Amino acid sequence: MATLITTRARARVNHGRWIADCPRPYCANAMRLTPGQSAFHCGGEGGCQLVAEVEWPADAAGIWAALEVRPVPGTRNWYPDAHAEAVRLGLPHGQTAAELRDETREYEGVA
């Protein structure tokens, strides 16, 4: 049985890895992505089996480069603009690579 592609899964960086949340509103699953991956499949345990196109940021390589210099993986995070989770939690979203580099420099001296 084929699954119709009806919506997009938005790529984001979570703790130093590219992931996408399932775009179905009732599914709370997220899947790891390979950079440039074009299709999202909500599989694994608890996955709803949706297949969707992956929406990547225009500057994915720049975003990754800005984050990978951070020594602590838990600080390597990026959300696309207006991402529901980032908005709900009051986290930065839609940052450019330059803004991520500035953020890294700002917090380098904080212990």
Residue, then its C-alpha position, 0 to 999 in steps of 0.5 A: m500500500a502506497t502512502l500519499i505525500t501530502t505535507r512536508a517535514r521540516a528539517r531542524v538540528n537537535h543536539g547536533r543531529w538533523i531531525a524532522d518531526c512528523p508533520r501529522p498533528y496527532c503524531a509526536n514522532a521525530m526521525r533522524l535525517t541524513p543531510g540532503q535527504s529528500a523523503f521523510h518516513c515516520g517509521g520505527e516504534g510508534g511511527c504513523q508511517l507517513v511519507a513526506e517531502v523534507e523541507w531543508p533550510a536554504d543554508a543548511a551547510g552554513i547552519w551546520a558549520a555554525l553549530e558544529v564548532r560548539p563543544v557541547p552537543g546539547t547546545r547544537n540546536w536550530y529551529p526553522d522559522a515559526h517552528a511550533e515547538a520553538v514558539r511554544l517553548g520561547l526558543p530562538h527560531g529561524q536564525t541565520a548562520a551568522e546569528l548562530r555564530d554570534e550566539t556562540r561567541e556571546y556564550e563562549g565566556v560563560a561558565 
